[in-house]
Amino acid sequence: MKPETSIAIPKANLTLPLAGRDHIQGPIDAPVSLVEYGDYQCQYCGAAYPIIKAVQKELGKKLCFAFRNFPLSNMHPYAEHAAEAAEGAAAQGRFWEMHDILFDNQESLDDESLAELAATVGLDAPRLMSEVLAGAHRERVREDFRSGVRGGVNGTPTLFINGVRFDAVPTAEALLEALTERGS
């Protein structure tokens, strides 16, 4: 009889550290960081969105949260343009407003709806849509996507706590416990 062999599966790690290029909420030097690779059209990201908001509220300045784009375009036909619209909003100083309204309106992410959502948050909607249609922010979205692939992201949402992938189901309790434990 052969002895059993076990193969150690390494934890996936964040390959692109948090930096000034990221869209962050909270102090970048907070004791704990949470990075989400997400897709605005993904229902699971939509379900995680209020959980992350609640955890941010609970931890306050002890948490640095960053969102990176990981549009799964083969499954979500509007995800790429939604991500590019968020980046276009960032160019106008309104990333988080657009981020939030995209998640609040996941069922309406076609180009016409993106323009309406952009106007709702006070953006120059014609400029934003011109940039989206021209692919002005496509490379930024692809940078996020490639960094996710290198870090082992293969679905959304994928969360990293202090650079290590969080593999549990992101319930508020489990996420808060992991963040608190790793932030101590």
N, C-alpha and C positions, 0 to 999 in steps of 0.2 A: 504494500500500500504506500502510495506517495504522500509525503507530508503536504498539508495545505499551504499554499502560498497566498500571501495577500499583497495586493498592490495598493500602495498609498496614493490616494488621489489628493493632490495638493489643493489647498484653498485658492480660489481665484483672487487675484489682487488687482487693485487699480493701477494701471500702467501709466496713466497721465495724472500726475499729482495735481491737487487743487492749486490754481494760480489765478493771476489777474485776468486771464482769458475767460474764466468761468463766470456764469451768472450765479451769484451767491446771495443768500440771505443769512444774516448773522455774521459775527466776526470771523474772519478767515483763520484766526489763531484760537478759536474756541476749543475747549477740551475734547470735543467730539465732532466729527464731520460725518455727514450723510450725503452721498452722491447718488442721484437717481439717473439711470439711463432709461428714458421713457419715450413713448410714442403717443401723440395727442389723440389718436383715433383708437387706441387700445382700450378695451373695456376694463382690463385689469389695472392699467395705469389710472383710469378714471376712478376705479374703486379705491386705489391706494392714495389718490390725491387728498381726500378729506382726512385720511389717517395721518398723512405726513403733515398736513396743516395743524392737526391737533397736537402732534408730537412737537412741532415747532413752538406752538403756544406754550406747551407744558415746560419745555426746556429753555425757552428764551435765549439769552445770550450765551448759554452753555453749548449751543449747537450752531454749526455752520452747515447750511444746506445748499447744495448745488444741483442744478438740473442740466443734463446733457441729452442731446437729441439722439434717438435711436429709432428712426422711422422704419417700420416693417412694411415697406411699400408693396411687397408682393402680396400681403394680406389686407393692407389698409391703403386704398387708392388715394386718399386725401392726406395721408400722414406726412409725406415729403413737403408738400406745399404748406401745410400747417407749421411744420418745423421751420421752414424758410420764412414764413410770416412772423414767427416768434423772433427770429434773428433780425428781420427787418424792423420789428418793433424795438429791438435792442438798439439798433442804429439810430432810432429816434428817442432813445432814453426811456422806453416803456416796456422792457422785456416782461417783467413780472405781471403787469396788468394784462398783457396779451396772453401770457402763459395761463393765468387764471381763467380768463374768459374762454380760451380754447378748451380747457377741461370742463368748464361749466356748459359748453355747447358742443360736446363731442358728436352729436348727431347731425351737426350742420357745419361741415368743414370744407365744402366745395369752395371754389374760388369766389363766387358771388357772396357767399356767407362770410368768408374771410374778410372781404372788403367791408362788409357791414359791421363785423366784430371790431375791426380796426378803427372804424369811425366811432363806434360806441365808446372805445377807450381813449378817444381824443387824438388818434394818429392821423397823419396825412395818408388817408387810405389810397388815393390814386398813386402816390409815390410808392407806398408799400407794395401794392399789387403789381406795379410796373417792375419793381425789383424782383418780386417772386417770379413773375413770368419770364424775366430775363435771366433768372438763375443767379442773381447777384450774391445770394447768401448760401448757395448750394455747397460751396467748398467748406464753409464753416460747419454745416450740418454733417458733411462727409468726414471731417476731422473728428467730430464727436463719435460718429459711427465707427470709424476705424479704431479709435482708442478703446471703444467698448469691445470690439471684436478681439483686440489684443489682450484685453483684461478678462476674457472668458464670458462676455455677455452673449447670450444666445436667445434671449427673449426679453419681453418687457412686462412689468418694470423689473429692472435689476438694480438692487441697492448695494452700496458699499458703505460700511461703517469703519471709519479710520483706515480706509484703504483695503479692507478685507470684505469680500462679498458676503452679504447676509442672505443665507439660503432658506430661512424659514418663511412661512406665509406671512406677509406683512400685515398682521393685525396690530391694532394700537398697543395692546398689552405686550406682545412679543417684541415689537420694534422699540418701544419705550424701555423695556427691560434690557435689551441688547445695547441700546445707546447709553443707558445709565451705567451698565456694567463696563463698557469699553471706555467710557468717558471719565472713569474714576481715577 
